Amino acid sequence: TEKGEFYFIKTAEKNILVKDLLTSILPKAISSISWKKSMKWSSKNLMWGRPLRSIFSIFNGKKLTFKYQHLESTDNIIIEQDLITKSKKIKNFKEYFLLLKSNKIVIDQNERQKIILKKFNSVSKSKNYKEQYNQRLLEEVVNIVEDPNVLLVDFDKEYLKIPEEIIISTLEKHQRYFPIFDNRERLTNYFFVVSNKKDEKKLITEGNKRVVDARLSDAKFFWEKDRSKNLIKQIANLKTITFYEKIGTIYDKTQRIRNLASLLSDELNINKEKVQVAASISKSDLCSDLVGEYPELQGVMGKYFALAQGFEDDVANSISEHYLPIGLTSAIPKKPFSYSIAIVDKIDSLVGFFLINEKPTSSKDPFALRRSAIGLLRIIIENKLSIRLRDLINYAIRLYEEQGVEVKNENTETEVLDFLKERMRNILKLKNIKIDIIEASISSHNGDNFLDLYKKNILMNKYINKDVGINAISSYKRASNITDKVEKKITGRPDAVLFRTEEEKILFEKINEIRKAFTVKESNKDYENLLIRLSETK
């Protein structure tokens, strides 16, 4: 043909047995499952999520034979309970199901969840507890029991005097137990344990009670010891905690965010001295034994320590809230001192890792910089902040240089702003902004005002298919087409003396009105009104 040679091939149809396909696919499927931690059985090299001893496999009532490393599939089921091992040959799924059921193994995870929730709700209703349970923990627990039995256990009421976050973390994170709240959402001294067998002699209940009491006893000791340690004096101890080898200690970081917070306070018109204090002590709780034992409570404990030592509420709250947000849709800090420290903390981290050229790649983000960037943007947008990010980024670079950090990336300022601009895509997609609007706005955005970028996207998405949007785009296209056709570059301004028609005068007046509206201070711009005015020039 005119476009070159084309080749065609005819192939005969081939019948492939499902059995053969499965024996080929299954070893690859098992191998493709990845685990955070893997285990092995005996002296064999096979690593898997649990020690893999056998693979049960049948198809159409017959054993489906394949090999996975040293193991060969079998049609025998091995069941081990109370140190007794049983083995039985299985012919079909019905037999398999009945065998598990006779050994009190609930194979369906949804059924296991129903059993657990039914017991939770039954006890909660009878004792006026709130029917509220950690869903993620429930999903985890459902998958580590085969015959769920719910136990109601208590701990010493004395421990309710320590911060409830410590108790909740002890129960949920450390023990996989479910804390119980009353109908007024107050934490009680009772909790649910999901056991793998019945507790007729109450031995499991007593054992779990002892474990929790021991843990809470340690936590109470740490709490009473740590809350009296002066947070200001703890700042010096941060020199012993490395933030990252190439960019210094946590102490170095607090000094940088203290200076950044001072600069930001001028822009946000908040008390400079107070925000500097908040920044200085924002990481002091990392020196405490309590946070050493409960790292997930960093910031939260700092807040309690600060309140116990007489710091003002907004300073104390900023210690716990400056780590927010922790996800795309999670809560953000809403108070000025809290979001100020959160902003500078995230800018400091972004600048630091870009400065030493350890940026995220397409597949890896070991320092969670994408999360930091999205968090920073969400704080700015949801608190309606117009701040000079470029100035903060450049000041952060200078602070790193003053601390002697080796600069490996001279384009840090530009790259951090571009990185933030790319993260805006995620935020705008969550708001269901049209893809073409997102692409047009992101590609044309050159500044550091991301609140403006967000507002423009929301506005264009609202009006794009309405008369206002259609007319504004039409006006822009017409003007653009006219200027594109002019061979010489247009300079200067129109001379009203040369106008001959009334239409020229009206157009000139309208352009001056729009120009005046666009020259107001950025923070005072009413984009909706500007778009409507542009649409009127059609």
Secondary structure by P-SEA (a helix, b strand, c coil): ccccbbbbbbbcbbbbbaaaaaaacaaaaaaaccccbbbbcccccccccccccbbbbbcccccccccccccccccbbbbbcccbbbbbbbccaaaaaaaaaaacccccaaaaaaaaaaaaaaaaaaacccccccaaaaaaaaaaccbbbbbbbbcccccccccaaaaaaaacccccbbbbbccccccccbbbbbcccccccaaaaaaaaaaaaaaaaaaaaaaaaccccccccccccccccccccccccaaaaaaaaaaaaaaaaaaacccaaaaaaaaaacccccccaaaaacccccaaaaaaaaaaacccaaaaaaaaaccccccccccccccaaaaaaaaaaaaaaaaaaaaacccccccccccaaaaaaaaaaaaaaaaccccaaaaaaaaaaaaaaaacccccccaaaaaaaaaaaaaaaaaaaaacccaaaaaaaaaacccccaaaaaaaaaaaaaccccaaaaaaaaaaaaaaaaaaaccccccccccccccccaaaaaaaaaaaaaaaaaaccccccaaaaaaaaaaacc
